[in-house]
Amino acid sequence: MENPSLFHDPENLDVTNATSGAQLEQNAFSKETSDAGEKDEVESIPKLDRDPQDLEALERQPSGRPVHSVFSTRQKQYICFMTAWAGMFSPISANIYFPALNTLSRELHVSSELINLTLTSYMIFQGLAPAMYGDLADIAGRRPAYIVGFMVYIAANIGLATQNSYAALFVLRCLQSSGSSGTIALGTGVVADIASSSERGKYMGLVLAGNMIGPSIGPVIGGLLAQFLGWRSIFWFLTIMAGVFMVPFIITFPETGRNVVGNGSIPPQGWNMSLLNYLESRKAQKVTDELGRTVSREEQRKKQAKLAGRRKLRFPNPLNTLYVVLEKDVGMLLFYNSIVYVAVYDVISTIPVLFQETYGFNDLQIGLSFIPFGVGSCIAPFLCGRLMDMNYKRVAKAAGIKVDKKRGEDMKGFPIEKARLQVVWPLLLIGNTGVLAYGWAMNQNAPLAAPLVLTFIIGLALTGAFNVLSTMLIDFYPLSPATATAANNLVRCLMGAGGTAIIIQMINAMGRGPCFTFIAGVVYVLSPMLVVLEKYGPKWREERRVRVEKETEMKQLKEEEAIAMRSSDGEVRTEASGQGQTKEG
């Protein structure tokens, strides 16, 4: 873990125009910009009490705009480390369970098909829950959403470790998924908060690495625990691991939500503060008179109030994600990305059954068999993140656009679809060929090395393609990334749940080779959707931007008219009151 002292070191900060007094007042992870810069930043924060369709607006940044984020590079790396750690819980909870499937089937006296339904239910709630967390995070901030999720997750794991029936297993797995799955949407939201488009690939790679570590180490840990300590130890392990994570999170993790702290220059309000934020705030209050500050506490309160006035705290509405899905370009992207996800998950969800039937593996050996896939999945985010950033710069240079990592580029007119999809095509070709070859290798009972190598290729290439397409979705929705990612989770997990629910039946009916040939064929046949997206995506994106700008202008006019009417009514009442007092006199 990073040394917390670095967050108090003014040399680590990107913006250096605050005095030492201001540094003491600011929270442990942020730095105050100049008055003008802060004003511009507050003005750029979107209103969240508007129609949910406004969420897909692309931010038009004026010239002379403030930096995208005041967090330093080391601070961003620490934030991404904690975000990746949090994002690991959902996939590790799903995959740590795989080696124990056969054991649970025997101990609970149910069929393999019924045990597989616990995978299906987990994925259904993995798709539904982020819709709540994403909306909550975009309204109230990232920290509250994380804390609520982990409270639910820890309670579910304790219940799973102590239950004795299939019904309890089924219900508590749904609750476990509900608690952990929001971390994926929240993670991409954090990246959008702190990173501009030109450097987003690198930081997305760091965060998504956490999501990929789960599939790599989860089955290995699960196999060891199930083999030597019993399946209950799996859930006790997850409970302990979540508790260990929450300690540094509560103490050090800063609020990054742009609707709460802007670009990080505005101090968070009470429930968004980390323990370090709180201690720094208390310390600043004690030394205010001794050092003096460039920005008074009253001014800071005004900035916080201005941000609070631009968002409307309400119960999270999961239906907001539907507005994202119904957009032409986004709906097409989500559908195809979900097909890729189904292909990957159908491969890894069949490893326990197929490897036991073919090679006679026990729980531990099945867990170890996931290592090649996990290694490939861990390499993918870093490799693809670098490739995305390199290709972004290349496309920007060809288009005559200067890359500004600190402030970000105006996405109007930038061919972001081309920049991302050029990275996707080779990954899709390699990974999907791996799925095809995997099916026939298992069909011919090939030596163990063959399917292990193929699962590595699938993990590297198809997981990489999925990550690139997910990053492009965030590029479409820079102002509401958590809600956008929740829409991604909703579509992919619901489709993945359907795939895992029927994959065993498909293999039994079609055979291993033909079944995976069919899955690879679907991915190949639907690939032209990406060609359509690259050609017409910029047009659809621009139409959405223009539509949203008009809707926003109309809403602002109505709000101004309402304020004017209230002011006029107040003057009339004051005048009438004064006349009444005159008559009495």
C-alpha positions as CSV (number, residue, x, y, z in Angstrom):
1,M,0.0,0.0,0.0
2,E,1.1,3.6,-0.7
3,N,2.5,5.5,2.3
4,P,-0.3,7.8,3.5
5,S,2.2,10.5,4.1
6,L,2.5,11.2,0.4
7,F,-1.0,12.7,0.5
8,H,0.2,15.4,2.8
9,D,3.2,16.3,0.6
10,P,2.6,19.4,-1.4
11,E,5.2,18.4,-3.9
12,N,3.1,15.5,-5.0
13,L,0.2,17.7,-6.1
14,D,-0.3,18.8,-9.7
15,V,-1.8,22.2,-8.8
16,T,0.5,24.4,-6.6
17,N,-1.2,27.7,-6.4
18,A,-2.6,27.3,-2.8
19,T,-0.7,28.4,0.2
20,S,0.4,26.2,3.1
21,G,-2.7,27.3,5.1
22,A,-4.9,26.2,2.3
23,Q,-3.1,22.8,2.2
24,L,-4.0,22.3,5.9
25,E,-7.6,23.1,5.2
26,Q,-7.9,20.9,2.2
27,N,-8.5,17.2,2.7
28,A,-5.7,14.7,2.6
29,F,-6.2,13.8,-1.0
30,S,-7.1,17.1,-2.7
31,K,-5.6,20.5,-3.5
32,E,-7.3,23.8,-4.0
33,T,-7.0,25.5,-7.3
34,S,-7.2,29.3,-7.9
35,D,-10.5,31.0,-7.3
36,A,-11.2,31.4,-11.0
37,G,-10.4,27.8,-11.7
38,E,-12.6,26.6,-8.9
39,K,-15.4,28.7,-10.2
40,D,-15.1,27.2,-13.6
41,E,-15.1,23.7,-12.2
42,V,-18.2,24.3,-10.1
43,E,-20.0,25.7,-13.2
44,S,-19.0,22.5,-15.2
45,I,-20.7,20.2,-12.7
46,P,-24.0,18.8,-14.3
47,K,-27.3,19.0,-12.6
48,L,-28.6,15.6,-11.4
49,D,-32.2,16.5,-10.8
50,R,-32.8,16.7,-14.5
51,D,-34.3,14.1,-16.8
52,P,-32.3,10.9,-16.7
53,Q,-31.8,11.2,-20.5
54,D,-29.4,14.1,-19.8
55,L,-26.9,11.7,-18.3
56,E,-25.5,10.8,-21.7
57,A,-24.4,14.4,-22.4
58,L,-20.9,14.9,-23.4
59,E,-19.2,17.7,-21.5
60,R,-18.3,20.7,-23.6
61,Q,-15.3,22.2,-21.9
62,P,-14.5,25.9,-22.5
63,S,-11.1,27.2,-23.3
64,G,-9.1,28.0,-20.3
65,R,-10.9,25.3,-18.4
66,P,-9.5,23.9,-15.1
67,V,-7.6,20.7,-14.9
68,H,-9.7,17.5,-15.1
69,S,-8.4,16.4,-11.7
70,V,-6.2,17.9,-9.1
71,F,-5.1,14.5,-7.8
72,S,-1.4,13.8,-8.5
73,T,-0.2,10.8,-10.4
74,R,0.7,8.9,-7.2
75,Q,-2.6,9.7,-5.7
76,K,-4.4,8.5,-8.8
77,Q,-2.4,5.3,-8.6
78,Y,-3.3,4.7,-5.0
79,I,-7.0,5.5,-5.7
80,C,-6.9,3.0,-8.6
81,F,-5.2,0.4,-6.4
82,M,-8.0,0.6,-3.8
83,T,-10.6,0.7,-6.5
84,A,-9.1,-2.4,-8.1
85,W,-9.0,-4.2,-4.7
86,A,-12.7,-3.4,-4.3
87,G,-13.5,-4.5,-7.8
88,M,-11.9,-7.9,-7.1
89,F,-14.7,-9.0,-4.7
90,S,-17.5,-9.6,-7.2
91,P,-15.6,-11.8,-9.6
92,I,-13.6,-13.6,-6.9
93,S,-16.9,-14.4,-5.1
94,A,-18.3,-15.9,-8.3
95,N,-15.2,-17.9,-9.2
96,I,-14.0,-19.0,-5.8
97,Y,-17.2,-21.0,-5.7
98,F,-16.4,-23.1,-8.9
99,P,-14.2,-25.8,-7.3
100,A,-16.8,-26.5,-4.6
101,L,-19.8,-27.0,-7.0
102,N,-19.4,-30.8,-7.2
103,T,-19.0,-31.0,-3.4
104,L,-22.0,-28.8,-2.7
105,S,-24.1,-30.9,-5.1
106,R,-23.3,-34.0,-3.1
107,E,-23.6,-32.5,0.4
108,L,-26.9,-30.7,-0.3
109,H,-28.3,-33.7,-2.4
110,V,-29.1,-31.7,-5.5
111,S,-28.3,-32.0,-9.2
112,S,-25.5,-30.2,-11.0
113,E,-28.2,-28.3,-12.9
114,L,-29.6,-26.9,-9.7
115,I,-26.2,-26.0,-8.4
116,N,-25.5,-24.2,-11.7
117,L,-28.7,-22.2,-11.0
118,T,-26.8,-20.5,-8.1
119,L,-24.4,-19.3,-10.7
120,T,-27.3,-18.0,-12.8
121,S,-28.9,-16.2,-9.9
122,Y,-25.6,-14.7,-8.9
123,M,-25.2,-13.2,-12.4
124,I,-28.8,-11.9,-12.5
125,F,-28.2,-9.9,-9.3
126,Q,-24.8,-9.0,-10.6
127,G,-26.6,-7.3,-13.4
128,L,-29.4,-5.7,-11.4
129,A,-27.7,-4.4,-8.3
130,P,-25.2,-2.0,-10.0
131,A,-28.2,-0.1,-11.4
132,M,-28.9,0.9,-7.9
133,Y,-25.3,1.5,-6.8
134,G,-24.5,3.4,-10.0
135,D,-27.4,5.9,-9.6
136,L,-26.6,6.2,-5.8
137,A,-22.9,6.9,-6.6
138,D,-23.7,9.6,-9.2
139,I,-26.0,11.3,-6.7
140,A,-24.4,11.0,-3.3
141,G,-20.8,10.1,-4.1
142,R,-18.6,7.0,-4.4
143,R,-17.7,6.5,-0.8
144,P,-21.3,6.0,0.6
145,A,-22.1,3.6,-2.2
146,Y,-19.0,1.5,-1.5
147,I,-19.7,1.3,2.2
148,V,-23.4,0.3,1.8
149,G,-22.4,-2.4,-0.7
150,F,-19.7,-3.9,1.6
151,M,-22.0,-4.0,4.6
152,V,-24.5,-6.1,2.6
153,Y,-21.7,-8.3,1.3
154,I,-20.2,-9.1,4.7
155,A,-23.6,-10.0,6.1
156,A,-24.3,-12.3,3.2
157,N,-21.0,-14.1,3.5
158,I,-21.6,-14.8,7.2
159,G,-25.0,-16.2,6.3
160,L,-23.5,-18.4,3.6
161,A,-20.9,-19.8,5.9
162,T,-23.5,-20.9,8.4
163,Q,-26.4,-22.1,6.2
164,N,-27.4,-25.8,5.7
165,S,-29.9,-25.9,2.8
166,Y,-30.1,-25.3,-0.9
167,A,-32.8,-22.7,-0.5
168,A,-30.6,-20.6,1.9
169,L,-27.6,-21.1,-0.4
170,F,-29.6,-19.8,-3.4
171,V,-31.1,-16.7,-1.6
172,L,-27.8,-15.7,0.2
173,R,-25.8,-16.0,-3.1
174,C,-28.2,-13.4,-4.5
175,L,-27.6,-11.2,-1.5
176,Q,-23.9,-11.7,-1.8
177,S,-24.0,-10.7,-5.4
178,S,-26.1,-7.6,-4.6
179,G,-23.5,-6.4,-2.1
180,S,-20.3,-7.0,-4.2
181,S,-21.4,-6.4,-7.8
182,G,-21.7,-2.6,-7.5
183,T,-17.9,-2.3,-7.2
184,I,-17.5,-2.8,-10.9
185,A,-19.7,0.1,-11.8
186,L,-18.2,2.3,-9.1
187,G,-14.7,1.5,-10.2
188,T,-15.2,2.8,-13.7
189,G,-16.9,5.8,-12.3
190,V,-13.9,6.6,-10.1
191,V,-11.6,6.3,-13.2
192,A,-13.8,8.8,-15.1
193,D,-13.6,11.1,-12.1
194,I,-9.8,11.3,-12.0
195,A,-8.6,10.5,-15.6
196,S,-9.2,12.3,-18.9
197,S,-9.9,10.3,-22.1
198,S,-6.3,10.4,-23.3
199,E,-5.0,8.6,-20.1
200,R,-8.2,6.6,-19.3
201,G,-6.9,3.4,-20.9
202,K,-4.0,3.2,-18.5
203,Y,-6.0,3.8,-15.4
204,M,-8.8,1.6,-16.6
205,G,-6.2,-1.1,-17.0
206,L,-5.2,-0.8,-13.4
207,V,-8.7,-0.9,-12.1
208,L,-9.9,-3.7,-14.4
209,A,-6.9,-5.7,-13.3
210,G,-8.7,-6.2,-10.0
211,N,-11.7,-7.6,-11.8
212,M,-9.4,-10.0,-13.6
213,I,-7.4,-11.1,-10.6
214,G,-10.7,-12.6,-9.2
215,P,-11.0,-15.2,-12.0
216,S,-7.3,-16.1,-11.7
217,I,-6.9,-16.6,-8.0
218,G,-10.5,-17.3,-7.0
219,P,-10.7,-20.9,-8.2
220,V,-7.2,-21.7,-6.8
221,I,-8.1,-20.4,-3.3
222,G,-11.5,-22.0,-3.5
223,G,-9.9,-25.3,-4.4
224,L,-7.4,-25.2,-1.6
225,L,-10.1,-24.2,1.0
226,A,-12.7,-26.7,-0.2
227,Q,-10.2,-29.5,-0.3
228,F,-8.5,-29.0,3.1
229,L,-10.9,-26.9,5.2
230,G,-14.4,-27.6,3.7
231,W,-16.6,-25.4,1.5
232,R,-17.8,-23.2,4.5
233,S,-14.2,-21.9,4.8
234,I,-14.6,-20.2,1.4
235,F,-17.2,-17.8,2.8
236,W,-15.4,-17.2,6.0
237,F,-12.4,-16.3,4.0
238,L,-14.4,-13.7,1.9
239,T,-15.8,-12.2,5.1
240,I,-12.3,-11.7,6.6
241,M,-11.0,-10.3,3.3
242,A,-13.8,-7.8,3.1
243,G,-13.2,-6.7,6.7
244,V,-9.5,-6.2,6.0
245,F,-10.3,-4.1,2.9
246,M,-12.7,-1.8,4.8
247,V,-10.1,-0.6,7.3
248,P,-7.8,1.3,4.9
249,F,-10.8,2.3,2.7
250,I,-12.6,4.1,5.6
251,I,-9.3,5.7,6.7
252,T,-7.8,6.8,3.5
253,F,-10.0,6.6,0.4
254,P,-11.0,10.0,-0.8
255,E,-14.4,11.0,-2.3
256,T,-13.9,11.4,-6.1
257,G,-17.4,12.0,-7.3
258,R,-17.4,15.1,-9.5
259,N,-20.9,16.1,-8.3
260,V,-19.5,16.2,-4.7
261,V,-15.9,17.4,-4.9
262,G,-15.7,18.7,-8.5
263,N,-12.2,18.0,-9.8
264,G,-11.1,17.2,-6.3
265,S,-10.5,20.9,-5.3
266,I,-13.7,21.2,-3.2
267,P,-13.7,19.6,0.3
268,P,-16.2,16.8,0.7
269,Q,-19.2,17.1,3.0
270,G,-19.5,15.1,6.2
271,W,-20.6,11.7,5.1
272,N,-18.2,11.7,2.1
273,M,-15.2,12.3,4.3
274,S,-12.5,9.7,4.9
275,L,-11.0,9.6,8.4
276,L,-8.0,11.5,7.1
277,N,-10.3,14.1,5.6
278,Y,-11.9,14.6,8.9
279,L,-8.7,14.9,10.9
280,E,-7.2,17.4,8.4
281,S,-10.4,19.4,8.6
282,R,-10.2,19.5,12.4
283,K,-6.5,20.4,12.3
284,A,-7.2,23.3,9.9
285,Q,-9.9,24.7,12.1
286,K,-7.4,24.9,15.0
287,V,-4.7,26.7,13.0
288,T,-6.9,29.0,10.9
289,D,-6.1,32.2,12.9
290,E,-2.3,31.4,13.1
291,L,-1.6,30.8,9.4
292,G,-4.4,32.5,7.5
293,R,-5.7,31.0,4.3
294,T,-6.2,32.1,0.7
295,V,-9.7,30.6,0.6
296,S,-11.9,31.1,3.7
297,R,-14.1,28.4,5.1
298,E,-17.1,30.5,4.2
299,E,-16.1,30.4,0.6
300,Q,-15.6,26.7,0.7
301,R,-19.0,26.2,2.3
302,K,-20.5,28.3,-0.6
303,K,-18.8,26.0,-3.1
304,Q,-20.1,22.9,-1.4
305,A,-23.6,24.4,-1.2
306,K,-23.5,25.2,-4.9
307,L,-22.6,21.7,-5.8
308,A,-25.3,20.4,-3.4
309,G,-27.9,22.6,-5.1
310,R,-27.0,21.1,-8.5
311,R,-27.8,17.5,-7.4
312,K,-31.0,16.2,-5.9
313,L,-30.7,13.5,-3.2
314,R,-33.3,10.8,-3.8
315,F,-33.8,7.1,-3.7
316,P,-31.7,5.5,-6.4
317,N,-33.7,4.8,-9.5
318,P,-32.4,1.7,-11.4
319,L,-34.6,2.5,-14.3
320,N,-32.2,5.3,-15.3
321,T,-30.0,2.6,-16.8
322,L,-32.7,1.9,-19.3
323,Y,-32.3,5.3,-20.8
324,V,-28.7,4.4,-21.6
325,V,-29.6,1.0,-23.1
326,L,-32.2,2.6,-25.4
327,E,-29.6,4.8,-27.2
328,K,-28.8,3.4,-30.7
329,D,-25.1,3.4,-30.5
330,V,-24.9,2.4,-26.8
331,G,-27.5,-0.3,-27.1
332,M,-25.6,-1.8,-30.0
333,L,-22.3,-1.7,-28.1
334,L,-23.8,-3.2,-25.0
335,F,-25.4,-6.1,-26.9
336,Y,-22.3,-7.1,-28.7
337,N,-20.1,-6.7,-25.6
338,S,-22.5,-9.0,-23.8
339,I,-22.2,-11.6,-26.5
340,V,-18.4,-11.6,-26.0
341,Y,-18.9,-11.9,-22.2
342,V,-21.2,-14.9,-22.6
343,A,-18.7,-16.6,-24.8
344,V,-16.0,-16.2,-22.1
345,Y,-18.2,-17.2,-19.2
346,D,-19.5,-20.3,-21.0
347,V,-15.9,-21.5,-21.3
348,I,-14.9,-21.0,-17.6
349,S,-18.3,-22.1,-16.2
350,T,-17.9,-25.5,-17.9
351,I,-14.4,-26.2,-16.7
352,P,-15.4,-27.9,-13.4
353,V,-17.7,-30.4,-15.1
354,L,-15.7,-31.0,-18.3
355,F,-12.3,-31.4,-16.5
356,Q,-13.8,-33.8,-13.9
357,E,-15.4,-35.9,-16.6
358,T,-12.3,-35.8,-18.9
359,Y,-9.4,-35.9,-16.5
360,G,-11.0,-37.1,-13.2
361,F,-9.9,-33.9,-11.3
362,N,-10.7,-33.2,-7.7
363,D,-11.7,-29.8,-6.2
364,L,-8.0,-28.6,-5.8
365,Q,-7.0,-29.7,-9.3
366,I,-10.0,-28.0,-10.8
367,G,-9.1,-24.8,-9.0
368,L,-5.5,-25.0,-10.3
369,S,-6.9,-25.5,-13.9
370,F,-8.1,-21.9,-13.8
371,I,-4.6,-20.4,-13.5
372,P,-3.9,-20.1,-17.2
373,F,-7.2,-18.3,-17.8
374,G,-6.6,-16.0,-14.9
375,V,-3.0,-15.2,-16.0
376,G,-4.3,-14.2,-19.4
377,S,-7.1,-12.1,-17.9
378,C,-4.6,-10.3,-15.6
379,I,-2.3,-9.4,-18.5
380,A,-5.2,-8.2,-20.7
381,P,-6.1,-4.9,-18.8
382,F,-2.5,-3.7,-18.7
383,L,-1.7,-4.6,-22.3
384,C,-5.0,-3.3,-23.7
385,G,-4.8,-0.2,-21.6
386,R,-1.4,0.7,-23.1
387,L,-2.7,-0.1,-26.6
388,M,-5.7,2.1,-26.1
389,D,-3.7,5.1,-25.0
390,M,-1.2,4.6,-27.8
391,N,-3.9,4.3,-30.4
392,Y,-5.8,7.3,-29.0
393,K,-2.8,9.5,-29.4
394,R,-2.2,8.1,-33.0
395,V,-5.8,8.8,-34.0
396,A,-5.8,12.3,-32.4
397,K,-2.6,13.2,-34.2
398,A,-4.1,12.0,-37.5
399,A,-7.2,14.1,-36.8
400,G,-5.1,17.2,-35.9
401,I,-6.2,17.2,-32.2
402,K,-3.7,18.0,-29.5
403,V,-3.9,15.6,-26.6
404,D,-4.2,17.3,-23.2
405,K,-4.0,14.8,-20.4
406,K,-4.7,17.2,-17.6
407,R,-7.7,19.0,-19.0
408,G,-9.0,16.4,-21.5
409,E,-10.1,16.9,-25.0
410,D,-13.4,18.2,-26.3
411,M,-15.0,14.9,-27.5
412,K,-17.1,16.7,-30.1
413,G,-15.8,15.6,-33.5
414,F,-13.2,13.2,-32.0
415,P,-13.5,9.7,-33.6
416,I,-13.4,7.8,-30.3
417,E,-15.2,4.8,-31.9
418,K,-12.3,4.5,-34.4
419,A,-9.7,4.9,-31.7
420,R,-11.1,2.1,-29.5
421,L,-12.4,-0.4,-32.2
422,Q,-9.1,-0.6,-34.0
423,V,-7.7,-2.2,-30.8
424,V,-10.6,-4.6,-30.6
425,W,-10.5,-6.4,-34.0
426,P,-7.3,-8.4,-33.6
427,L,-8.3,-9.4,-30.0
428,L,-11.7,-10.6,-31.2
429,L,-10.2,-12.7,-34.0
430,I,-7.6,-14.4,-31.8
431,G,-9.9,-14.9,-28.8
432,N,-12.9,-16.2,-30.7
433,T,-10.7,-18.7,-32.6
434,G,-9.6,-19.9,-29.1
435,V,-13.2,-20.6,-28.1
436,L,-13.7,-22.6,-31.3
437,A,-10.5,-24.6,-30.7
438,Y,-11.3,-25.2,-27.0
439,G,-14.6,-26.9,-27.9
440,W,-13.0,-29.3,-30.2
441,A,-10.0,-30.0,-27.9
442,M,-12.4,-31.0,-25.2
443,N,-14.5,-33.0,-27.7
444,Q,-11.4,-35.1,-28.7
445,N,-10.3,-35.5,-25.0
446,A,-7.0,-33.7,-26.0
447,P,-4.0,-33.7,-23.6
448,L,-4.4,-31.3,-20.7
449,A,-2.0,-28.8,-22.1
450,A,-4.2,-28.1,-25.0
451,P,-7.3,-26.7,-23.2
452,L,-5.0,-24.9,-20.6
453,V,-3.2,-23.0,-23.4
454,L,-6.5,-22.2,-25.1
455,T,-8.0,-20.8,-21.9
456,F,-5.0,-18.6,-21.5
457,I,-5.6,-17.2,-25.1
458,I,-9.3,-16.7,-24.4
459,G,-8.5,-14.9,-21.1
460,L,-6.0,-12.6,-22.8
461,A,-7.8,-11.8,-26.0
462,L,-11.6,-12.0,-25.4
463,T,-11.3,-10.4,-21.9
464,G,-9.1,-7.7,-23.5
465,A,-11.7,-7.0,-26.1
466,F,-14.4,-6.8,-23.5
467,N,-12.4,-4.3,-21.5
468,V,-11.8,-2.1,-24.5
469,L,-15.5,-2.0,-25.4
470,S,-16.3,-1.2,-21.7
471,T,-13.9,1.7,-21.8
472,M,-15.6,3.0,-24.9
473,L,-18.9,3.1,-23.1
474,I,-17.3,5.4,-20.4
475,D,-16.1,7.6,-23.2
476,F,-19.7,7.9,-24.3
477,Y,-20.9,8.9,-20.8
478,P,-18.1,10.9,-19.1
479,L,-20.6,12.7,-16.8
480,S,-22.4,9.6,-15.5
481,P,-19.9,6.7,-15.8
482,A,-21.3,4.6,-12.9
483,T,-24.8,4.6,-14.4
484,A,-23.4,3.8,-17.8
485,T,-21.4,0.9,-16.4
486,A,-24.4,-0.3,-14.5
487,A,-26.2,-0.5,-17.8
488,N,-23.3,-2.6,-19.2
489,N,-23.5,-4.9,-16.2
490,L,-27.3,-5.2,-16.5
491,V,-27.1,-6.4,-20.1
492,R,-24.0,-8.6,-19.9
493,C,-25.0,-10.3,-16.6
494,L,-28.6,-11.1,-17.7
495,M,-27.3,-12.5,-20.9
496,G,-24.5,-14.3,-19.1
497,A,-27.0,-15.8,-16.7
498,G,-29.0,-17.2,-19.5
499,G,-25.8,-18.6,-21.1
500,T,-24.7,-20.4,-17.9
501,A,-28.2,-21.7,-17.2
502,I,-28.4,-23.6,-20.5
503,I,-24.7,-24.4,-21.4
504,I,-24.7,-27.8,-19.7
505,Q,-27.9,-28.8,-21.6
506,M,-26.4,-27.5,-24.8
507,I,-23.3,-29.6,-24.4
508,N,-25.4,-32.7,-23.6
509,A,-27.6,-32.1,-26.6
510,M,-25.1,-30.9,-29.2
511,G,-21.7,-32.3,-28.0
512,R,-18.7,-30.3,-26.8
513,G,-17.3,-29.4,-30.2
514,P,-20.5,-28.3,-32.0
515,C,-21.7,-26.4,-28.9
516,F,-18.6,-24.1,-28.8
517,T,-18.6,-23.9,-32.5
518,F,-22.1,-22.4,-32.3
519,I,-21.0,-19.9,-29.6
520,A,-17.9,-18.8,-31.6
521,G,-20.1,-18.5,-34.7
522,V,-22.5,-16.2,-33.0
523,V,-19.7,-13.9,-32.1
524,Y,-18.3,-13.9,-35.6
525,V,-21.8,-13.4,-37.3
526,L,-22.6,-10.4,-35.1
527,S,-19.2,-8.7,-35.5
528,P,-20.4,-6.4,-38.4
529,M,-22.3,-4.5,-35.7
530,L,-19.0,-2.9,-34.7
531,V,-18.5,-1.8,-38.4
532,V,-21.9,-0.1,-38.2
533,L,-21.0,1.5,-34.9
534,E,-17.7,2.9,-36.2
535,K,-19.4,4.4,-39.3
536,Y,-22.5,5.8,-37.7
537,G,-21.5,6.1,-34.1
538,P,-20.1,9.7,-34.3
539,K,-23.3,10.9,-36.0
540,W,-25.5,9.3,-33.4
541,R,-23.3,10.7,-30.6
542,E,-23.5,14.2,-32.0
543,E,-27.3,14.0,-32.4
544,R,-27.5,13.0,-28.8
545,R,-25.3,15.9,-27.7
546,V,-27.4,18.4,-29.6
547,R,-30.6,17.0,-28.3
548,V,-29.4,17.0,-24.7
549,E,-28.1,20.6,-25.0
550,K,-31.5,21.8,-26.2
551,E,-33.3,19.9,-23.4
552,T,-30.9,21.4,-20.8
553,E,-31.4,24.9,-22.1
554,M,-35.2,24.5,-21.8
555,K,-35.0,23.2,-18.3
556,Q,-32.7,26.1,-17.3
557,L,-35.2,28.6,-18.7
558,K,-38.1,27.0,-16.8
559,E,-36.0,27.0,-13.6
560,E,-35.2,30.7,-14.1
561,E,-38.9,31.5,-14.8
562,A,-39.9,29.6,-11.6
563,I,-37.3,31.5,-9.5
564,A,-38.5,34.8,-11.0
565,M,-42.2,34.0,-10.2
566,R,-41.3,33.1,-6.6
567,S,-39.4,36.3,-6.2
568,S,-42.3,38.3,-7.6
569,D,-44.8,36.6,-5.3
570,G,-42.5,37.4,-2.3
571,E,-42.4,41.1,-3.3
572,V,-46.2,41.2,-3.7
573,R,-46.7,39.6,-0.2
574,T,-44.2,42.1,1.3
575,E,-46.0,45.0,-0.3
576,A,-49.4,43.8,0.9
577,S,-48.1,43.3,4.4
578,G,-46.7,46.9,4.4
579,Q,-50.0,48.3,3.2
580,G,-51.9,46.5,6.0
581,Q,-49.6,47.8,8.6
582,T,-50.1,51.4,7.2
583,K,-53.9,51.1,7.5
584,E,-53.7,49.9,11.1
585,G,-51.6,52.8,11.9
